[in-house]
Every structure is written in structure tokens, then in C-alpha cells.
Amino acid sequence: MSIFKGAGVAIITPFKENGDVNYEKFAEIIENQIQNGTDCIIVCGTTGEAACLTEEEHMAVIKFCVEQVKGRVPVMAGAGSNNTRTAVYLSQESEKVGADAILSVTPYYNKTTQKGLIEHFTEIASSVNIPIVLYSVKSRTGVNIEPETVKYLVDNVPNIVGIKEASGSMSQVAKILSICPDAELYSGDDDMTVPMMSLGALGVISVVSNIAPRYVHDMCMKALNGDFAGAATMQLAEVDLVEALFCETNPIPVKEAMNILGLEVGPLRKPLVPMSDKNRERLIESLRGFGLLK
């Protein structure tokens, strides 16, 4: 049985003006996501600024999310690292606090080989009992998980069940699903959700869901129910918004969008900084054009 089908939100981490995690606001955001149909909460990923959380904060945020969700939807915990020992630790602690699954990114900076990826992910998976979803995002980490590596891991490591695919390559998605049809594949690119689902992806781990959760959920449900024409119409209607949300490094624009919409999620953590005035105006126009802002 798959971890989830449909729209998973790559949820932001809200901060207070002094830089502390704003747990009261985080609870509000989680409740809004569940009420608007989000099918899975992905916590402490790229969009959640996990790279700027201490290990103690990282685990506290995951624990809080699990406790707030109360089993209503699955919680997938971002627990990756470029240090295998650290990834093992974060994965084990995530399992202890009740996460339903782990999202494990390719080791960044080290630029290991495919053999190294196999050993890295196998060691992580062997340390826990909950499902592992690989996360391939070469634009961030410098390392791609090749389709043959995905197949080896899914076929040979029982709790490695699938992959969040953010390579930007539909050819790679097709190759993975052709040689490894049992892989649970999720789109990691908001602008490619429906095309990936047409090939067999189960849904998306979405940045857009932070500001339009019901829309992304409904789009995915159309695709899952075979209405690809309707899903494609919705996908095309959000192109301008998606472009605006990625006109600067994620999660800079999406947190700015949430603040513009009055959600008061607070500042970014450095080295991320507020977006330029020009791009902010572009974002405002996109939010208006999509009907999220008057």
C-alpha cells in the first residue's frame, strides 16, 4: 500500500521575528492543510528550511507535526544528510516520534557515486522500519539518482518504496517507471505533476500546496480518476503562479506569498534573504491572476 496518493505539501517552517520556530503558527498551517484536502504532510524538507535548523530543532519540528496531525494524514519526515551517520540518526529519531515515512535526499556536496548512493540509502533504510522515499534533486545536490539505481534499491531494500523525482527530466521519469513499475513515484516539480501522473506517478510533493492546497489536491484527484484533460487544464492554469513561486530560490517566494496573503509565517533564515522588489511585484500579480489575492 502506498504512503499516499494525491497532493502532499512540502510544508514551510514558520519563524518568529527573533528567528525561533513559531509553533502556534505551524499548528494553524497544518490544520489549514488538512482541512483543504492535503493528502500528506512532508515536514523538514527543502521548503521547510531544514538545512538551517539545528538537529534539536529539526526533531522538535517533526515531533510537533506528528502530534498536531494526530494520524489524520501521513507525515513524511525529511531526514536526509550528506553525512550517512547523521541521516541514520535523523531517520531513527523520526521513526521514534511517530513519522509514517522518511524522505531521504541524495548526499549533497560530497558528490558520491551511484555505488555510494546504494550504500548510503541501504544503511539508512536498514536502520529503521518505516518506508523510505528517495529524493533526487540534482539541481540542489549535484548528484542524480540514476534509474538503474532506483530499481536496484526498490527491488533489493524492502522499505525503500519509491522516489520524489525532481530531476526535471520526463525521460528519466519514464525510464524509472518502465524498468521499476513497483516504485512509488511522486513529482517533485509542481509544473510537471500531471505529465508525471500520466506516466504513473502517484501524486506530487508540492510547494504550491502551501498557498493553494485544495487546488493541488483536486488537480491530483482528477488525474488519479482518469480525467487527464481536466487535470491538464488545471495544470496549465497554474503555470504563471508556479513560475512566480520559483523565480527565486525556494522557499523565498512561497514564504513571501504566504505573508502577502496574510498568513504571517515570518522571515527566512539566512543565508536566504527576502526577494527583490521586482520579483515581489511579479509574485503579487501572479497571486491576483490566480485568484488568491484581490
C-alpha positions as CSV (number, residue, x, y, z in Angstrom):
1,M,0.0,0.0,0.0
2,S,1.4,3.4,-1.0
3,I,2.2,6.1,1.6
4,F,-0.2,8.4,-0.1
5,K,-1.8,9.3,-3.4
6,G,-2.6,12.8,-4.4
7,A,-1.2,16.1,-3.1
8,G,1.5,16.1,-0.4
9,V,2.6,19.6,0.8
10,A,6.3,20.3,1.2
11,I,5.4,22.4,4.2
12,I,7.2,25.6,5.2
13,T,8.6,26.2,8.7
14,P,7.2,29.4,10.2
15,F,9.6,31.6,12.3
16,K,9.0,34.4,14.7
17,E,10.8,37.7,14.1
18,N,13.5,36.7,16.6
19,G,14.2,33.6,14.4
20,D,12.6,31.0,16.7
21,V,10.2,28.4,15.3
22,N,6.7,29.6,15.6
23,Y,4.8,26.5,16.7
24,E,1.5,28.3,17.2
25,K,1.5,29.4,13.6
26,F,2.8,26.0,12.5
27,A,-0.3,24.4,14.1
28,E,-2.6,26.8,12.2
29,I,-0.8,26.0,8.9
30,I,-1.1,22.2,9.4
31,E,-4.8,22.5,10.3
32,N,-5.4,24.5,7.1
33,Q,-3.7,21.9,5.0
34,I,-5.7,19.0,6.4
35,Q,-9.0,21.0,6.1
36,N,-8.3,21.7,2.5
37,G,-7.7,18.1,1.4
38,T,-3.9,17.7,1.5
39,D,-3.1,14.0,1.5
40,C,0.3,14.0,3.2
41,I,2.4,16.5,5.2
42,I,6.1,16.5,4.2
43,V,8.0,18.2,7.1
44,C,11.6,19.5,7.3
45,G,12.3,19.3,3.6
46,T,13.9,21.9,1.4
47,T,10.8,24.1,1.6
48,G,10.9,23.7,5.4
49,E,14.4,25.2,5.5
50,A,15.7,22.0,7.1
51,A,19.3,23.0,6.2
52,C,19.1,25.9,8.6
53,L,17.6,24.0,11.5
54,T,19.7,22.6,14.3
55,E,19.3,18.8,14.8
56,E,17.3,19.6,18.0
57,E,15.0,22.0,16.1
58,H,14.7,19.5,13.2
59,M,13.5,16.8,15.5
60,A,11.3,19.1,17.5
61,V,9.5,20.3,14.4
62,I,8.9,16.8,13.1
63,K,7.6,15.7,16.6
64,F,5.3,18.7,16.8
65,C,4.0,18.0,13.3
66,V,3.2,14.3,14.1
67,E,1.4,15.3,17.3
68,Q,-0.6,18.0,15.6
69,V,-1.6,15.8,12.7
70,K,-2.8,13.0,15.0
71,G,-2.8,10.4,12.3
72,R,-5.3,12.1,10.1
73,V,-2.9,12.1,7.1
74,P,0.6,10.5,6.8
75,V,3.6,12.6,7.9
76,M,6.7,12.1,5.8
77,A,9.8,13.4,7.6
78,G,12.7,15.0,5.8
79,A,15.7,13.2,7.3
80,G,18.4,13.4,4.7
81,S,22.0,14.5,5.1
82,N,25.3,14.4,3.3
83,N,26.6,12.5,6.3
84,T,25.3,8.9,6.4
85,R,25.6,8.8,10.2
86,T,23.6,11.9,10.6
87,A,20.9,10.7,8.1
88,V,20.7,7.4,10.1
89,Y,20.3,9.4,13.3
90,L,17.6,11.7,11.9
91,S,15.7,8.8,10.4
92,Q,15.8,6.8,13.6
93,E,14.6,9.8,15.7
94,S,11.9,10.5,13.1
95,E,10.6,7.0,13.5
96,K,10.7,7.3,17.3
97,V,8.5,10.4,17.3
98,G,5.9,8.7,15.0
99,A,6.7,9.7,11.4
100,D,5.0,7.5,8.9
101,A,7.8,7.6,6.3
102,I,11.2,9.2,5.6
103,L,12.1,11.4,2.7
104,S,15.9,11.0,2.1
105,V,17.7,13.3,-0.2
106,T,20.9,12.5,-2.2
107,P,24.0,13.4,-0.2
108,Y,24.9,17.0,-1.3
109,Y,28.4,18.4,-1.7
110,N,30.1,15.1,-1.4
111,K,29.0,14.0,-4.9
112,T,29.3,10.3,-4.3
113,T,29.0,7.6,-7.0
114,Q,25.9,5.5,-7.7
115,K,27.6,2.7,-5.7
116,G,27.9,5.2,-2.8
117,L,24.3,6.2,-3.1
118,I,23.3,2.5,-2.9
119,E,25.4,2.0,0.3
120,H,24.2,5.3,1.8
121,F,20.5,4.7,1.3
122,T,20.7,1.0,2.2
123,E,22.3,1.9,5.5
124,I,19.6,4.4,6.3
125,A,16.8,2.0,5.3
126,S,18.4,-0.8,7.4
127,S,18.3,1.4,10.5
128,V,14.5,2.0,10.5
129,N,11.3,0.0,9.9
130,I,9.2,2.7,8.2
131,P,9.1,3.3,4.4
132,I,11.8,5.4,2.7
133,V,11.2,7.7,-0.3
134,L,14.4,8.7,-2.1
135,Y,14.7,12.3,-3.2
136,S,16.5,13.0,-6.4
137,V,17.2,16.7,-7.0
138,K,20.4,17.2,-8.8
139,S,19.9,21.0,-9.1
140,R,20.3,21.2,-5.3
141,T,22.7,18.4,-4.5
142,G,24.9,17.9,-7.6
143,V,24.0,14.2,-7.7
144,N,21.4,12.4,-9.7
145,I,19.9,9.0,-8.8
146,E,20.1,7.1,-12.0
147,P,17.0,4.9,-12.9
148,E,19.0,1.7,-12.6
149,T,20.0,2.8,-9.0
150,V,16.3,3.4,-8.2
151,K,15.5,0.0,-9.5
152,Y,18.2,-1.7,-7.5
153,L,17.2,0.0,-4.3
154,V,13.4,-0.6,-4.6
155,D,14.0,-4.2,-5.7
156,N,16.6,-5.1,-3.0
157,V,15.8,-3.0,0.1
158,P,12.4,-3.8,1.4
159,N,11.5,-0.5,2.9
160,I,12.8,1.7,0.1
161,V,9.5,2.1,-1.7
162,G,9.9,5.0,-4.2
163,I,11.2,8.3,-5.1
164,K,10.4,12.0,-5.2
165,E,11.6,12.9,-8.7
166,A,12.8,16.4,-9.2
167,S,15.4,15.9,-11.9
168,G,13.3,18.0,-14.4
169,S,13.6,15.2,-16.9
170,M,10.4,13.4,-18.1
171,S,12.7,11.0,-19.9
172,Q,14.2,10.0,-16.6
173,V,10.7,9.6,-15.0
174,A,9.6,7.4,-17.9
175,K,12.8,5.3,-17.6
176,I,12.3,4.7,-13.9
177,L,8.7,3.7,-14.3
178,S,9.4,1.5,-17.2
179,I,12.2,-0.5,-15.5
180,C,10.8,-0.3,-12.0
181,P,6.9,-0.3,-12.2
182,D,6.6,-1.0,-8.5
183,A,8.3,2.3,-7.5
184,E,6.0,4.8,-5.8
185,L,7.0,7.9,-7.8
186,Y,6.0,11.4,-6.7
187,S,6.6,14.6,-8.7
188,G,9.0,17.0,-7.1
189,D,8.3,19.7,-9.7
190,D,4.9,21.5,-9.4
191,D,4.9,22.3,-13.2
192,M,5.3,18.6,-14.1
193,T,2.7,17.0,-11.8
194,V,0.1,16.0,-14.4
195,P,2.6,14.8,-17.0
196,M,4.3,12.6,-14.4
197,M,1.0,11.3,-13.2
198,S,0.0,10.4,-16.8
199,L,3.0,8.0,-16.8
200,G,2.1,6.5,-13.4
201,A,3.3,8.9,-10.7
202,L,1.0,8.7,-7.6
203,G,1.0,12.5,-7.0
204,V,3.1,15.4,-6.1
205,I,5.2,16.7,-3.2
206,S,4.1,20.3,-3.7
207,V,5.3,23.8,-2.9
208,V,2.2,25.4,-4.4
209,S,0.1,23.4,-1.9
210,N,1.3,25.8,0.8
211,I,-0.9,28.5,-0.7
212,A,-3.4,26.5,-2.8
213,P,-3.9,23.2,-1.1
214,R,-7.4,22.5,-2.3
215,Y,-6.5,23.3,-5.9
216,V,-3.5,21.0,-6.0
217,H,-5.4,18.2,-4.3
218,D,-8.3,18.5,-6.7
219,M,-5.9,18.5,-9.7
220,C,-4.3,15.3,-8.5
221,M,-7.7,13.7,-7.9
222,K,-8.7,14.4,-11.4
223,A,-5.6,12.7,-12.7
224,L,-6.0,9.7,-10.3
225,N,-9.6,9.3,-11.5
226,G,-8.5,9.3,-15.2
227,D,-9.7,12.8,-16.0
228,F,-6.4,13.9,-17.5
229,A,-8.0,16.5,-19.7
230,G,-9.4,18.2,-16.6
231,A,-6.2,17.8,-14.7
232,A,-4.2,19.2,-17.6
233,T,-6.4,22.3,-17.7
234,M,-5.7,22.9,-14.1
235,Q,-2.0,22.3,-14.5
236,L,-1.8,24.9,-17.3
237,A,-3.8,27.4,-15.3
238,E,-1.2,27.4,-12.6
239,V,1.8,27.8,-14.9
240,D,2.3,31.6,-14.2
241,L,1.9,31.1,-10.4
242,V,4.4,28.2,-10.4
243,E,6.9,30.3,-12.3
244,A,6.5,33.2,-9.8
245,L,7.0,30.8,-6.9
246,F,10.3,29.7,-8.3
247,C,11.6,33.0,-9.7
248,E,14.0,33.0,-6.8
249,T,15.3,30.1,-4.7
250,N,12.6,28.1,-3.0
251,P,11.3,28.8,-0.3
252,I,11.9,32.5,-0.6
253,P,8.9,33.2,-2.9
254,V,6.4,30.9,-1.2
255,K,7.0,32.3,2.2
256,E,6.7,35.8,0.8
257,A,3.4,34.8,-0.9
258,M,2.1,33.4,2.4
259,N,3.0,36.7,4.1
260,I,1.4,38.7,1.3
261,L,-1.8,36.6,1.8
262,G,-1.8,37.4,5.5
263,L,-0.7,34.1,6.8
264,E,2.2,35.7,8.8
265,V,4.7,32.9,8.5
266,G,7.6,35.2,9.4
267,P,11.1,35.6,8.0
268,L,13.5,33.3,6.3
269,R,16.7,32.1,7.9
270,K,19.9,33.3,6.4
271,P,21.6,32.7,4.1
272,L,18.1,33.1,2.5
273,V,17.0,36.7,2.2
274,P,13.8,38.5,1.2
275,M,13.1,38.6,-2.6
276,S,13.8,41.6,-4.7
277,D,11.1,44.3,-5.1
278,K,10.8,43.5,-8.8
279,N,10.1,39.8,-8.2
280,R,7.8,40.6,-5.3
281,E,5.6,42.6,-7.7
282,R,5.6,39.8,-10.2
283,L,4.5,37.4,-7.4
284,I,1.7,39.7,-6.4
285,E,0.4,39.9,-9.9
286,S,0.5,36.1,-10.2
287,L,-1.4,35.7,-6.9
288,R,-4.0,38.1,-8.3
289,G,-4.2,36.4,-11.6
290,F,-4.7,33.0,-9.9
291,G,-7.5,34.5,-7.7
292,L,-5.7,34.2,-4.4
293,L,-5.4,37.9,-3.9
294,K,-7.8,40.7,-4.7
